[in-house]
């Protein structure tokens, strides 16, 4: 909203300079966009005194009353406790519900147009006075002729859009507010013929449409130099209808900008009166007696709100004196009366404040005008302990910390992806389409994090980052399954930075399995990897990720994700060179932690008082046997004194039969109440080896 300072001074005393005024209004909730100094723009009474400028503010959608010079005049009057000179023009006398002179008005759809006022004036169309044209130009509006300029002037001054028709060009001198017929053409003032749909409101005469209600008038009845009599329309239109029609037509105007936010119902009459007043003031013509005020039902009553004195202090943290409360709200146009119990006020909301719907809105007005800087810098006292944070938040934070510690950098990608990208990782039946996508690249909700993560890897690779390790922790969406939290990893290039002491090592599948094992271990889960299958992973690398609680060796592992190497075709589709190997993993966290795990019952325990005993063992097993299966067998067969089991070597070659491999493991035993004897440890080892022989045909390597 562009506010011309000299125009504002005409409506209210401005006791400060331009920059101070702009800053104070900014602090009162109107975002300052710019200040453009100008040579003084003359007013109706001649040259104005003092410096002049246009101050541009960004107005939030809930404050349509501030889309006018008069609205800002009220704000200035309240902020500086100065008198407001602006007074809404009184409606003309002699109102008629449907006709005045030759003009007839009919409201066919009261839900979309509850009020329609109109009047006639005999005019001589010509250029506008210098002061009127100058004010419009300063506010970014092109001067056209005196009649059109009056309609634009009233819009800027009062915030209520009006429109003028050439009466001679209206068939049967009639105006109807009705729904359009499907496919009905509407030629608007910009010379474009648009097609209306059956749910749009149009203004029409007896023969054809004359514009879209609340958006733009029609070209067939526009005011020209030959116009002798005008019909001035000032109506009230339903905000939702205007917003929907403007979006569908792609037609945003100053009128639609105001009506779709909620216009002042009472301003339909006062804006009409102001337009007729200006016609006479600038010598553009003479209004005819009488006016039309068509309403389907009486004006809605103004809401009355209760404002409690104690509530003000409780919400703001400090007390505002009764006199200040009454001064501020009265200056903003609210009506006040003391409540029956004397604990506050009953407040009547003015018609232009469509945003004031409750006590909190009134308190916000007091804080705005009294000054947000006066709110004390102190936390309010807590009467209840804060709720415990959702377990997901602490879980996610812990996983992010571990992923970064493992050398991965976090990536954040869009929840919307292209349909083709989704199809590479999920079946069509699992993909959730978006009804009104912003673009084809955002047509569906992501069923996986891998699509966006691979794009991030490619983005970094194109910028000469040869070694890329990324992770993402976010939500995925699948039809039927709903929303799930997921964690994905991706790595490309070297597993560690190149150093002069060595050539480094390329990242491989085992780096990814190790990272997944660490992350799941933080959740109190044991991981079981097994050969799997996925269309986007190479056949030899595709691996399923299954988990179970670390203290639930007897439970069947639950499959929660996959890992492996991306097939070259998918890598190329995401902009990566086919020759470079990319390893990925993804787990569904909601499925993974849906156990009763150690995460839910964290305990502290004393450090060990007694020494541990370790044993190394090398066994020969089938080369295809997962190490997790061996660990599972060991844990099931071992006594409670087994505290850890880890692999430290795997060998295939001379001395080991084809199809077999040597797997070396280190087992650590410890008792909490004593030092274990060699006999106890050996007995445990004998039991474990026997179980490995029985379940996996394992043989001790000699």
C-alpha positions as CSV (number, residue, x, y, z in Angstrom):
1,X,0.0,0.0,0.0
2,X,1.5,3.3,-1.1
3,X,0.7,6.2,1.2
4,X,1.3,9.7,0.0
5,X,2.4,11.7,3.1
6,X,0.8,15.0,2.0
7,X,-2.5,13.2,1.5
8,X,-2.2,11.6,4.9
9,X,-1.6,15.0,6.5
10,X,-4.9,16.2,5.0
11,X,-6.7,13.5,7.0
12,X,-4.8,13.6,10.3
13,X,-2.1,15.6,12.1
14,X,1.3,14.1,11.6
15,X,3.6,15.4,14.4
16,X,6.8,13.7,13.3
17,X,9.0,13.5,10.2
18,X,8.6,11.1,7.3
19,X,11.3,8.6,8.4
20,X,10.1,8.6,12.0
21,X,6.5,8.1,10.9
22,X,7.5,5.1,8.7
23,X,9.5,3.5,11.5
24,X,6.7,3.9,14.0
25,X,4.1,2.4,11.6
26,X,6.6,-0.4,10.9
27,X,6.8,-1.2,14.6
28,X,3.0,-1.2,14.8
29,X,2.8,-4.1,12.4
30,X,3.0,-2.7,8.9
31,X,6.1,-3.9,7.2
32,X,8.0,-1.0,5.6
33,X,9.0,-1.7,2.0
34,X,10.4,1.6,0.9
35,X,10.3,5.4,1.2
36,X,10.4,7.4,-2.0
37,X,11.0,11.2,-1.5
38,X,8.9,13.5,-3.8
39,X,8.5,17.1,-4.6
40,X,5.4,18.3,-2.7
41,X,2.2,17.1,-4.4
42,X,-0.6,19.8,-4.3
43,X,-3.9,19.1,-2.6
44,X,-7.4,20.3,-3.3
45,X,-6.6,23.6,-1.5
46,X,-3.4,24.2,-3.4
47,X,0.3,23.6,-2.6
48,X,1.1,21.6,0.5
49,X,3.7,22.5,3.1
50,X,6.5,20.3,4.4
51,X,8.5,17.5,2.7
52,X,6.6,14.9,0.8
53,X,7.2,11.2,0.0
54,X,5.4,8.0,-0.8
55,X,5.8,5.3,2.0
56,X,5.2,1.8,0.7
57,X,4.0,-0.8,3.2
58,X,3.4,-4.5,3.0
59,X,-0.1,-5.2,4.3
60,X,-1.0,-8.6,5.8
61,X,-4.1,-10.4,4.5
62,X,-6.0,-9.9,7.8
63,X,-5.9,-6.1,7.6
64,X,-7.9,-5.0,4.5
65,X,-8.8,-1.8,6.4
66,X,-5.1,-0.7,6.1
67,X,-5.4,-0.8,2.3
68,X,-6.4,2.9,2.3
69,X,-5.1,6.3,3.2
70,X,-8.0,6.7,5.7
71,X,-7.0,3.4,7.4
72,X,-3.5,4.7,8.0
73,X,-4.9,8.0,9.2
74,X,-6.7,6.1,12.0
75,X,-3.5,4.4,12.9
76,X,-1.6,7.7,13.1
77,X,-4.3,9.2,15.2
78,X,-4.1,6.3,17.7
79,X,-0.3,6.1,17.7
80,X,0.3,9.8,18.4
81,X,-3.0,10.7,20.2
82,X,-3.9,13.3,17.6
83,X,-7.3,14.2,16.2
84,X,-8.5,12.4,13.1
85,X,-9.9,14.8,10.5
86,X,-11.1,12.1,8.1
87,X,-14.9,11.6,8.2
88,X,-16.7,9.1,6.0
89,X,-19.1,10.9,3.6
90,X,-22.7,10.5,4.7
91,X,-24.9,8.4,2.4
92,X,-27.1,10.4,0.1
93,X,-30.8,10.9,1.0
94,X,-33.6,9.2,-0.8
95,X,-32.5,5.6,-0.8
96,X,-34.6,3.1,-2.9
97,X,-34.2,-0.7,-2.8
98,X,-34.2,-1.3,-6.6
99,X,-34.5,1.7,-8.9
100,X,-33.7,5.4,-9.2
101,X,-34.6,7.3,-12.3
102,X,-34.1,5.0,-15.3
103,X,-31.6,2.7,-13.5
104,X,-32.7,-0.6,-12.1
105,X,-30.6,-2.9,-9.9
106,X,-31.3,-6.6,-9.1
107,X,-29.4,-9.0,-6.9
108,X,-30.0,-12.5,-8.1
109,X,-27.5,-14.2,-5.9
110,X,-27.4,-12.6,-2.4
111,X,-24.8,-15.1,-1.2
112,X,-22.2,-13.7,-3.6
113,X,-23.4,-10.1,-3.6
114,X,-25.3,-9.2,-0.4
115,X,-25.3,-5.5,-1.1
116,X,-25.4,-3.3,-4.2
117,X,-25.6,0.5,-4.1
118,X,-25.7,2.7,-7.1
119,X,-26.5,6.3,-8.2
120,X,-26.6,8.4,-11.3
121,X,-24.7,11.6,-12.3
122,X,-24.7,13.8,-15.3
123,X,-21.1,14.4,-16.2
124,X,-18.7,16.0,-18.6
125,X,-15.7,13.8,-19.2
126,X,-12.3,15.4,-19.3
127,X,-8.9,15.6,-17.7
128,X,-8.7,15.6,-13.9
129,X,-7.5,18.5,-11.8
130,X,-3.7,18.6,-11.2
131,X,-4.0,17.7,-7.5
132,X,-6.2,14.6,-8.2
133,X,-4.1,13.4,-11.0
134,X,-0.9,14.1,-9.1
135,X,-2.0,12.1,-6.1
136,X,-2.9,9.1,-8.2
137,X,0.4,9.3,-10.1
138,X,2.4,9.4,-6.9
139,X,0.6,6.3,-5.7
140,X,1.4,4.4,-9.0
141,X,-2.0,4.9,-10.7
142,X,-2.2,6.3,-14.2
143,X,-4.6,9.2,-14.7
144,X,-7.2,8.4,-17.4
145,X,-10.0,10.9,-17.1
146,X,-11.9,12.7,-14.4
147,X,-14.6,10.1,-13.9
148,X,-12.3,7.0,-13.9
149,X,-9.8,8.9,-11.7
150,X,-12.5,9.6,-9.1
151,X,-13.2,5.8,-8.8
152,X,-9.5,5.2,-8.3
153,X,-9.2,8.1,-5.9
154,X,-12.1,6.7,-3.8
155,X,-10.5,3.3,-3.7
156,X,-7.2,4.6,-2.5
157,X,-8.7,7.0,0.1
158,X,-11.4,4.8,1.5
159,X,-10.2,1.3,0.6
160,X,-13.5,0.4,-1.1
161,X,-13.5,-0.3,-4.8
162,X,-16.3,1.4,-7.0
163,X,-17.0,1.3,-10.7
164,X,-18.6,3.8,-13.2
165,X,-20.7,2.7,-16.2
166,X,-21.8,4.7,-19.2
167,X,-25.6,4.6,-18.6
168,X,-26.3,4.9,-22.4
169,X,-24.4,1.7,-23.0
170,X,-26.4,-0.4,-20.5
171,X,-29.2,-2.4,-22.2
172,X,-32.5,-1.3,-20.7
173,X,-30.4,0.7,-18.2
174,X,-30.3,-2.3,-15.9
175,X,-27.6,-3.9,-13.7
176,X,-27.9,-7.4,-12.4
177,X,-25.6,-9.3,-10.0
178,X,-26.0,-12.9,-11.1
179,X,-24.1,-16.1,-11.6
180,X,-22.6,-16.5,-15.1
181,X,-23.8,-19.1,-17.5
182,X,-21.2,-21.8,-18.2
183,X,-19.0,-20.6,-21.1
184,X,-20.4,-17.1,-21.1
185,X,-18.0,-14.5,-22.6
186,X,-17.0,-11.4,-20.6
187,X,-15.1,-8.6,-22.2
188,X,-13.2,-6.8,-19.5
189,X,-11.7,-3.3,-19.4
190,X,-8.3,-4.5,-20.5
191,X,-9.8,-5.5,-23.8
192,X,-9.6,-9.3,-23.2
193,X,-12.6,-11.5,-23.6
194,X,-12.6,-14.1,-20.9
195,X,-14.8,-17.2,-20.4
196,X,-16.8,-17.4,-17.2
197,X,-17.9,-20.6,-15.4
198,X,-21.2,-21.2,-13.7
199,X,-19.9,-20.5,-10.2
200,X,-18.6,-17.0,-11.0
201,X,-20.4,-13.8,-10.2
202,X,-20.9,-11.3,-13.1
203,X,-22.5,-7.9,-13.3
204,X,-24.7,-7.8,-16.4
205,X,-27.4,-5.6,-18.1
206,X,-30.4,-7.0,-19.8
207,X,-28.4,-8.2,-22.8
208,X,-24.8,-9.1,-21.9
209,X,-22.2,-9.3,-19.1
210,X,-20.6,-6.0,-18.0
211,X,-17.7,-7.4,-15.9
212,X,-16.7,-9.7,-13.1
213,X,-18.1,-8.6,-9.7
214,X,-15.4,-7.3,-7.4
215,X,-12.6,-7.8,-10.0
216,X,-12.9,-5.8,-13.2
217,X,-15.6,-4.0,-15.1
218,X,-16.6,-4.6,-18.7
219,X,-15.3,-2.9,-21.8
220,X,-18.7,-2.6,-23.4
221,X,-19.9,0.0,-20.9
222,X,-16.6,1.9,-20.0
223,X,-16.7,5.6,-19.6
224,X,-15.3,7.5,-22.6
225,X,-15.2,11.1,-23.8
226,X,-18.7,10.8,-25.2
227,X,-20.2,9.7,-21.9
228,X,-23.0,12.0,-20.6
229,X,-24.5,10.1,-17.7
230,X,-22.8,7.6,-15.5
231,X,-24.1,4.9,-13.2
232,X,-21.8,4.5,-10.2
233,X,-21.7,1.1,-8.6
234,X,-20.5,0.5,-5.0
235,X,-21.2,-3.0,-3.8
236,X,-20.1,-5.7,-1.3
237,X,-19.0,-9.0,-2.6
238,X,-18.3,-12.3,-0.9
239,X,-14.5,-12.7,-0.3
240,X,-14.3,-16.4,-1.2
241,X,-16.0,-15.9,-4.5
242,X,-13.8,-13.0,-5.5
243,X,-10.7,-14.9,-4.5
244,X,-11.7,-18.1,-6.3
245,X,-12.7,-16.3,-9.5
246,X,-9.6,-14.1,-9.6
247,X,-7.3,-17.1,-9.2
248,X,-9.1,-19.1,-11.9
249,X,-9.0,-16.2,-14.3
250,X,-5.4,-15.2,-13.4
251,X,-6.7,-11.7,-13.0
252,X,-5.4,-9.8,-10.0
253,X,-6.6,-6.2,-9.6
254,X,-6.7,-3.5,-6.9
255,X,-10.4,-4.3,-6.5
256,X,-9.9,-8.1,-6.1
257,X,-7.0,-7.5,-3.7
258,X,-9.4,-5.7,-1.3
259,X,-12.6,-7.7,-1.8
260,X,-11.0,-11.1,-1.4
261,X,-9.6,-10.0,2.0
262,X,-13.0,-8.9,3.3
263,X,-14.3,-5.4,2.5
264,X,-16.3,-3.1,4.9
265,X,-20.0,-3.8,4.4
266,X,-21.0,-0.2,5.5
267,X,-18.4,1.4,3.1
268,X,-20.5,0.5,0.1
269,X,-22.8,3.5,0.8
270,X,-20.1,5.9,2.1
271,X,-17.7,5.2,-0.8
272,X,-20.6,5.9,-3.2
273,X,-21.3,9.2,-1.4
274,X,-17.7,10.2,-1.6
275,X,-17.6,9.5,-5.3
276,X,-20.7,11.7,-5.9
277,X,-19.1,14.4,-3.6
278,X,-16.0,14.4,-5.8
279,X,-18.0,14.7,-9.0
280,X,-19.4,17.9,-7.7
281,X,-16.1,19.1,-6.1
282,X,-14.0,19.0,-9.2
283,X,-16.8,20.3,-11.5
284,X,-17.1,17.0,-13.4
285,X,-20.9,17.0,-13.3
286,X,-23.9,16.9,-11.0
287,X,-25.3,13.9,-9.1
288,X,-29.0,13.2,-9.7
289,X,-31.3,13.0,-6.7
290,X,-31.7,9.6,-4.9
291,X,-29.7,6.4,-4.9
292,X,-30.2,2.6,-4.8
293,X,-29.4,0.5,-1.8
294,X,-30.3,-3.1,-2.7
295,X,-29.8,-5.5,0.1
296,X,-31.2,-9.0,0.4
297,X,-31.3,-8.7,4.2
298,X,-30.5,-6.0,6.8
299,X,-26.8,-5.3,7.5
300,X,-25.3,-7.9,9.9
301,X,-25.0,-6.6,13.5
302,X,-21.6,-5.5,14.6
303,X,-20.0,-8.1,16.9
304,X,-19.6,-7.2,20.6
305,X,-16.6,-8.6,22.4
306,X,-15.7,-8.8,26.1
307,X,-12.3,-7.3,27.1
308,X,-11.2,-8.2,30.6
309,X,-8.8,-6.0,32.5
310,X,-7.1,-9.0,34.1
311,X,-6.7,-10.8,30.8
312,X,-4.8,-7.8,29.3
313,X,-2.2,-8.0,32.1
314,X,-2.0,-11.8,31.9
315,X,-1.4,-11.9,28.1
316,X,1.0,-8.9,27.8
317,X,2.8,-9.3,31.1
318,X,2.2,-5.7,32.2
319,X,-0.8,-3.5,33.0
320,X,-2.2,-0.9,30.7
321,X,-4.1,1.9,32.4
322,X,-7.9,2.0,31.8
323,X,-7.6,5.5,30.3
324,X,-5.0,4.3,27.8
325,X,-7.2,1.2,26.9
326,X,-10.2,3.4,26.2
327,X,-8.1,6.0,24.3
328,X,-6.5,3.5,22.0
329,X,-9.5,1.5,21.1
330,X,-11.7,4.6,20.6
331,X,-9.1,6.1,18.3
332,X,-9.2,2.9,16.2
333,X,-12.9,3.1,15.9
334,X,-14.0,0.6,18.5
335,X,-16.9,1.4,20.8
336,X,-16.5,0.8,24.6
337,X,-18.9,0.4,27.5
338,X,-18.1,-0.9,31.0
339,X,-19.2,-4.4,31.7
340,X,-21.9,-5.0,34.3
341,X,-19.4,-6.5,36.8
342,X,-16.9,-3.7,36.3
343,X,-14.0,-6.1,35.4
344,X,-13.5,-4.8,31.9
345,X,-15.4,-3.5,28.8
346,X,-17.9,-4.6,26.2
347,X,-16.3,-3.6,22.9
348,X,-18.2,-3.0,19.7
349,X,-16.2,-3.8,16.6
350,X,-16.3,-1.2,13.7
351,X,-17.5,-2.5,10.4
352,X,-14.1,-2.1,8.7
353,X,-12.2,-4.3,11.2
354,X,-13.2,-7.7,9.8
355,X,-10.1,-9.2,11.6
356,X,-11.3,-8.5,15.1
357,X,-13.1,-11.6,16.3
358,X,-12.0,-12.2,19.9
359,X,-10.5,-10.8,23.0
360,X,-7.0,-11.7,21.9
361,X,-7.4,-9.5,18.8
362,X,-8.3,-6.5,21.1
363,X,-5.3,-7.2,23.3
364,X,-3.1,-7.3,20.2
365,X,-4.4,-3.8,19.2
366,X,-3.5,-2.5,22.6
367,X,0.0,-4.0,22.3
368,X,0.5,-2.6,18.8
369,X,-0.4,1.0,19.7
370,X,1.0,1.1,23.2
371,X,4.3,-0.3,21.7
372,X,5.6,-3.9,21.5
373,X,8.9,-2.5,23.0
374,X,7.0,-1.9,26.3
375,X,6.3,-5.6,26.8
376,X,8.7,-6.6,29.7
377,X,11.6,-8.9,28.8
378,X,10.7,-11.7,31.2
379,X,9.3,-15.1,30.8
380,X,5.8,-15.6,32.3
381,X,5.7,-17.9,35.4
382,X,5.1,-21.5,34.7
383,X,2.1,-23.0,36.3
384,X,2.5,-26.4,34.8
385,X,5.6,-28.3,33.9
386,X,6.3,-28.3,30.1
387,X,5.2,-31.5,28.4
388,X,7.8,-34.1,27.7
389,X,9.2,-33.8,24.2
390,X,8.0,-36.4,21.7
391,X,10.4,-39.4,21.7
392,X,10.8,-38.9,17.9
393,X,12.6,-35.6,18.4
394,X,15.3,-37.0,20.7
395,X,15.6,-40.1,18.5
396,X,16.1,-37.9,15.3
397,X,18.6,-35.6,17.0
398,X,20.6,-38.6,18.2
399,X,20.6,-40.2,14.7
400,X,21.7,-36.9,13.1
401,X,24.6,-36.6,15.5
402,X,25.7,-40.1,14.8
403,X,25.4,-39.8,11.0
404,X,27.5,-36.6,11.1
405,X,30.1,-38.4,13.3
406,X,30.2,-41.2,10.7
407,X,31.3,-38.6,8.1
408,X,27.9,-37.9,6.5
409,X,26.6,-34.4,5.8
410,X,22.9,-33.7,6.1
411,X,20.8,-33.0,3.0
412,X,17.4,-31.4,3.0
413,X,15.2,-32.0,-0.1
414,X,11.7,-31.3,-1.2
415,X,8.8,-33.6,-0.2
416,X,7.5,-33.2,-3.8
417,X,9.3,-35.0,-6.7
418,X,8.7,-35.9,-10.3
419,X,6.5,-38.9,-11.0
420,X,9.3,-40.5,-13.1
421,X,11.7,-40.2,-10.2
422,X,9.2,-41.9,-7.9
423,X,8.7,-44.7,-10.3
424,X,12.4,-45.7,-10.2
425,X,12.0,-46.6,-6.5
426,X,8.4,-47.5,-5.9
427,X,5.4,-49.1,-7.6
428,X,2.7,-46.8,-9.1
429,X,0.2,-48.1,-6.5
430,X,2.4,-46.7,-3.7
431,X,2.8,-43.2,-5.1
432,X,0.6,-40.4,-3.8
433,X,-0.2,-37.9,-6.5
434,X,-0.7,-34.1,-5.9
435,X,-4.0,-32.8,-7.2
436,X,-2.7,-29.3,-8.1
437,X,1.1,-29.6,-8.5
438,X,3.2,-26.5,-8.9
439,X,5.2,-28.2,-11.7
440,X,5.8,-31.6,-13.3
441,X,8.9,-31.9,-11.2
442,X,6.7,-31.7,-8.1
443,X,3.9,-33.9,-9.2
444,X,3.9,-36.6,-6.4
445,X,4.8,-36.9,-2.7
446,X,8.1,-38.7,-2.3
447,X,7.7,-42.4,-1.5
448,X,11.5,-42.6,-0.7
449,X,14.3,-40.3,0.3
450,X,16.7,-41.8,-2.2
451,X,15.4,-39.8,-5.2
452,X,16.1,-36.5,-3.6
453,X,19.3,-37.7,-2.0
454,X,20.7,-38.9,-5.4
455,X,19.9,-35.5,-6.8
456,X,21.9,-33.9,-4.0
457,X,24.8,-36.2,-4.6
458,X,24.8,-35.3,-8.3
459,X,24.6,-31.6,-7.4
460,X,27.7,-31.9,-5.3
461,X,29.5,-34.1,-7.9
462,X,28.9,-31.5,-10.6
463,X,30.7,-29.0,-8.4
464,X,33.9,-31.0,-8.4
465,X,33.2,-32.8,-5.1
466,X,34.6,-36.2,-5.8
467,X,34.0,-37.7,-2.4
468,X,30.3,-37.3,-1.3
469,X,28.7,-38.7,1.8
470,X,25.2,-37.5,2.5
471,X,22.3,-38.4,4.7
472,X,18.7,-37.3,5.0
473,X,16.2,-37.8,7.9
474,X,12.7,-36.8,6.9
475,X,9.2,-38.1,6.1
476,X,8.1,-40.3,3.2
477,X,4.6,-40.8,1.9
478,X,3.1,-44.0,0.5
479,X,-0.5,-44.8,-0.4
480,X,-2.1,-47.0,2.2
481,X,0.9,-46.7,4.6
482,X,0.6,-43.0,5.2
483,X,3.5,-40.9,6.5
484,X,6.6,-42.5,7.9
485,X,9.9,-41.2,9.1
486,X,12.8,-42.5,7.2
487,X,16.6,-42.3,7.2
488,X,18.7,-42.6,4.0
489,X,22.4,-42.6,3.3
490,X,24.4,-42.2,0.1
491,X,28.1,-42.3,-0.6
492,X,30.3,-41.9,-3.6
493,X,34.1,-41.7,-4.0
494,X,36.7,-42.4,-1.4
495,X,35.9,-43.7,2.1
496,X,38.5,-41.4,3.6
497,X,40.3,-38.3,2.5
498,X,43.4,-38.8,0.4
499,X,46.7,-38.5,2.4
500,X,50.4,-38.4,1.4
501,X,50.9,-41.5,3.5
502,X,48.6,-43.6,1.5
503,X,46.3,-43.7,-1.6
504,X,43.1,-44.1,0.4
505,X,40.3,-46.6,-0.1
506,X,37.2,-46.4,-2.3
507,X,33.9,-46.5,-0.5
508,X,32.2,-49.9,-0.7
509,X,29.1,-51.7,0.5
510,X,30.6,-52.5,3.9
511,X,31.0,-48.9,4.8
512,X,27.3,-48.5,4.3
513,X,26.5,-51.6,6.3
514,X,28.8,-50.4,9.1
515,X,27.1,-47.0,9.2
516,X,23.6,-48.7,9.4
517,X,24.8,-51.0,12.1
518,X,26.0,-48.0,14.2
519,X,22.8,-46.0,13.7
520,X,20.5,-48.9,14.6
521,X,22.7,-49.8,17.6
522,X,22.0,-46.3,18.9
523,X,18.3,-47.3,18.9
524,X,19.0,-50.5,20.8
525,X,18.5,-52.6,17.7
526,X,20.5,-55.5,16.4
527,X,20.8,-55.6,12.5
528,X,20.5,-58.6,10.3
529,X,21.6,-58.2,6.7
530,X,20.5,-60.7,4.1
531,X,20.5,-60.9,0.3
532,X,17.6,-58.9,-1.2
533,X,16.2,-57.6,-4.4
534,X,15.4,-54.1,-5.6
535,X,15.0,-52.8,-9.1
536,X,17.2,-49.8,-8.5
537,X,20.1,-51.8,-6.9
538,X,22.6,-54.1,-8.6
539,X,21.7,-57.8,-8.2
540,X,25.0,-58.7,-6.4
541,X,24.7,-55.8,-3.9
542,X,21.0,-55.7,-3.0
543,X,20.6,-56.3,0.7
544,X,17.7,-56.2,3.0
545,X,18.0,-54.6,6.4
546,X,16.2,-56.4,9.2
547,X,16.3,-55.4,12.9
548,X,15.3,-56.8,16.3
549,X,16.0,-55.6,19.9
550,X,19.5,-56.4,21.0
551,X,18.0,-58.4,23.9
552,X,15.6,-60.1,21.7
553,X,17.7,-62.8,20.0
554,X,14.7,-65.2,20.0
555,X,12.6,-62.7,18.0
556,X,12.2,-62.9,14.2
557,X,14.0,-59.9,12.6
558,X,11.7,-57.3,10.9
559,X,12.7,-56.0,7.5
560,X,12.8,-52.2,7.6
561,X,14.9,-51.2,4.6
562,X,17.4,-52.0,1.8
563,X,20.9,-51.1,0.9
564,X,23.2,-51.6,-2.0
565,X,24.8,-50.1,-5.1
566,X,22.7,-48.0,-7.4
567,X,22.3,-49.5,-10.9
568,X,24.1,-47.3,-13.6
569,X,20.8,-46.5,-15.4
570,X,19.2,-44.9,-12.3
571,X,22.5,-43.1,-11.5
572,X,22.5,-41.6,-15.0
573,X,18.9,-40.6,-14.7
574,X,19.8,-38.4,-11.7
575,X,22.8,-36.8,-13.4
576,X,25.6,-39.1,-12.1
577,X,28.3,-40.7,-14.3
578,X,27.4,-44.3,-14.9
579,X,31.0,-45.4,-14.2
580,X,31.0,-44.1,-10.6
581,X,29.7,-46.4,-7.9
582,X,27.1,-45.0,-5.6
583,X,26.1,-46.9,-2.4
584,X,22.8,-46.1,-0.7
585,X,20.7,-47.3,2.2
586,X,17.2,-46.5,3.5
587,X,15.4,-47.6,6.6
588,X,11.9,-46.9,7.8
589,X,12.4,-45.5,11.3
590,X,8.8,-45.9,12.4
591,X,9.0,-49.6,11.6
592,X,12.4,-50.0,13.1
593,X,11.6,-48.5,16.5
594,X,8.2,-50.1,16.8
595,X,9.7,-52.6,19.3
596,X,10.1,-52.3,23.0
597,X,13.8,-51.3,22.7
598,X,16.4,-50.0,25.1
599,X,15.6,-46.6,23.8
600,X,12.4,-46.7,25.9
601,X,14.2,-47.8,29.1
602,X,17.6,-46.1,29.3
603,X,19.4,-47.2,32.5
604,X,22.6,-46.3,34.2
605,X,24.9,-49.0,35.5
606,X,28.2,-49.0,37.3
607,X,31.5,-49.6,35.5
608,X,32.7,-53.2,35.5
609,X,34.6,-54.1,38.7
610,X,36.0,-57.4,37.4
611,X,38.2,-58.1,34.4
612,X,37.0,-59.6,31.2
613,X,38.2,-62.7,29.3
614,X,38.4,-62.8,25.6
615,X,38.7,-65.7,23.2
616,X,39.4,-65.7,19.4
617,X,38.0,-68.3,17.2
618,X,38.3,-69.0,13.5
619,X,35.6,-71.1,11.8
620,X,35.1,-72.3,8.3
621,X,31.5,-71.8,7.0
622,X,29.7,-71.4,3.7
623,X,30.9,-68.2,1.9
624,X,27.3,-67.1,1.4
625,X,26.4,-67.3,5.1
626,X,25.7,-63.8,6.6
627,X,27.9,-62.9,9.5
628,X,24.7,-61.8,11.3
629,X,23.5,-65.4,11.3
630,X,26.7,-66.5,13.0
631,X,26.4,-63.8,15.6
632,X,22.8,-64.7,16.3
633,X,23.7,-68.4,16.9
634,X,26.6,-67.4,19.2
635,X,24.3,-65.1,21.3
636,X,21.6,-67.7,21.6
637,X,24.1,-70.4,22.7
638,X,26.2,-68.3,25.0
639,X,25.6,-67.8,28.7
640,X,24.7,-64.3,30.1
641,X,28.4,-63.6,30.7
642,X,29.0,-63.0,26.9
643,X,29.2,-59.2,26.6
644,X,30.3,-58.8,22.9
645,X,31.1,-60.6,19.7
646,X,32.8,-59.0,16.8
647,X,34.3,-60.2,13.5
648,X,37.9,-59.2,12.8
649,X,38.9,-61.2,9.7
650,X,37.4,-63.0,6.7
651,X,39.6,-65.1,4.5
652,X,39.1,-67.1,1.2
653,X,42.0,-68.7,-0.6
654,X,44.7,-71.3,-0.1
655,X,43.8,-73.8,2.6
656,X,40.0,-73.1,2.4
657,X,37.8,-75.1,0.2
658,X,35.9,-73.4,-2.7
659,X,32.6,-72.0,-1.6
660,X,33.7,-71.8,2.0
661,X,35.4,-69.0,3.9
662,X,37.2,-68.5,7.2
663,X,35.5,-66.2,9.6
664,X,37.4,-65.0,12.7
665,X,35.6,-63.6,15.7
666,X,36.5,-62.2,19.1
667,X,34.2,-63.1,22.0
668,X,34.4,-61.2,25.3
669,X,33.1,-62.6,28.6
670,X,32.6,-60.9,31.9
671,X,30.6,-61.5,35.1
672,X,29.3,-58.6,37.2
673,X,30.0,-60.4,40.6
674,X,33.3,-62.3,40.1
675,X,36.3,-63.0,38.0
676,X,35.5,-65.8,35.5
677,X,37.7,-68.8,35.6
678,X,39.3,-70.3,32.5
679,X,37.1,-73.4,33.0
680,X,33.9,-71.3,32.8
681,X,35.0,-69.5,29.7
682,X,36.1,-72.7,28.0
683,X,32.8,-74.3,28.8
684,X,31.0,-71.4,27.2
685,X,33.2,-71.7,24.1
686,X,32.6,-75.4,23.8
687,X,28.8,-74.8,23.9
688,X,29.1,-72.1,21.3
689,X,31.2,-74.1,18.9
690,X,28.9,-77.0,19.2
691,X,25.9,-74.8,18.3
692,X,27.8,-73.4,15.3
693,X,28.6,-76.9,14.1
694,X,25.0,-78.0,14.4
695,X,23.4,-75.0,12.8
696,X,25.9,-73.9,10.1
697,X,28.1,-77.0,9.6
698,X,30.9,-74.8,10.9
699,X,34.4,-76.3,11.4
700,X,37.2,-75.0,13.5
701,X,40.1,-73.8,11.3
702,X,43.3,-75.5,12.2
